[in-house]
Amino acid sequence: MSDSSVTEWIQQLRAGDSVAAQRLWERYFQQMVTLARRRLEGAAKAVADEEDVALSAFRSFCLGARDGRFPQLLDSDSLWPLLMVITANKSVDLIRKNNRLRRGGGAKVRRDSSDSTSSLLNELLGKEPTPEFAAELSDQLQRLLNKLRSKGDDELVRIALLRMDGYSHREIADKIGCSVRSVDRKMIVIAQVWEKDEDL
């Protein structure tokens, strides 16, 4: 399969073509499942199902593509980073939901706006992780953030941390005082930088 095929499928998906969605599903779904499995390591297996996460992420991608929410999505080079970001976010959302259910029996928990980015690590490490896994996750996060710092744009790091902490693109734009489109563009840059990380 060529990159031009993926580009064509993206355009067809935007037009609502279900066959194109099926082809993209066949091409990327197992990679998304693998990524979700890695992100959910240490979470309660009964709740954290990597296939459910990948399904939800792919559905969100298809709906977003049809609604024109990914203007920078052009080809295979921009598609996989986008799928990575959506899948990783869905994984974190599932872990957070699981943790809320364990702590509050399903009661809604109000988000504390003063939460630091360490809350992400705490939630990812929530289910008695091994020290090796905790160290690996912390090292991976620092390595990825350093890759963004090397681009010389401090906003990339700030946006990445806010997004990992669960803020929407609109909330991030409000927090840092820029447009949502600017956040969208920078999220694509972040995904492209992180896709090049061989250990991701």
Beta strands, then each sheet from edge to edge (+ up, - down):
end
